[in-house]
């Protein structure tokens, strides 16, 4: 028990040391060497070297070949990417989903992908009395939800197995569905999660081409006409493509 506690304390201490070093490099205007970092963090140089080696392994810092000094690494961009996307989506697409809602009189939302679930980051309510509402902050994790289907279509089979409890049992069916989503550019939830809901989602991509969110249009199922079932996916795709361009895709 004492050994486990000591290991835990050591892990926490190492994490704190790593964060301190990242803070020093974040505030630095140029490169920083081991001696400089040790002085600023009040850590022993051997500790700084050891922590930097680990941070470099995960691309959180990188070493300049000429000076052998350090700067922040590109790995931080990958870590911050999902957060930046969640912050940028409302700015990039808020006016566009407003326009969709006004044109269709139905609810429209922006859903950001965290890697495990969707989070509603912006939402415009339908002006109709009967409507679907997904308030900002709503977490969407059900695999057959339109937005989650969009996200699962983008990941590999290992992640699909982890995020979709039914995937292993119906892998062929799901893989065919995901392939169709990629091909046509949208996913449909036609009463699959709730007999009263119909929704369509289309992927939003960032400057790297990665799927970071989705445009989601939700309608009470009883109100969906054949014409709407044709029109709303086109609107979702067009809106998602506009937002993607604004994000640099």
C-alpha angles and dihedrals in degrees: 000000000000090000091052091050091049091050091050092050090048092051092050091048092050090049091050091049091051092050091049091053092048090051091053092050091045091056094043119101092205142009121317128208128216093259093051093047091048091052093050096045096036089231126136113263092240090055091049091049092049094048093045090053090056093045090050091052089060092042091244089126132019132204123230109236096218104042097025087225126131140245134173114288135230091250088081089063090057091050094047095041098090091046092048090049092053089051094045100044097076090046092049099040111020095100092044096055088046088057091049092052092048092049096047103027087228134114119271129186143181113229121194121206118229096184091260105042144357123261122199106233098172134015139181116199123225111249089227121105093235110051146133115257125194105178121213108276095033111144116221116197107144107120094223094053109115095239094046090049088056091053095044090052087064100052134073127261094262091058091044089055091049096047101035114055091196096048100096092050095048101024096138092051094047094044090053090050093049092048089053091049091054091047098049098030101236145066128222129212103196101179091311095129098024127011089225097053133084119176142162128203133189127193124256115209131202129218090285093054091249120143105247101161148347142236108235125196114188126192134173103260096231090061098054112110124190088255091054091047087058098040104044097058089052090051092048092050094046092048093047090050091052092051091046090055090051088053090053100259 
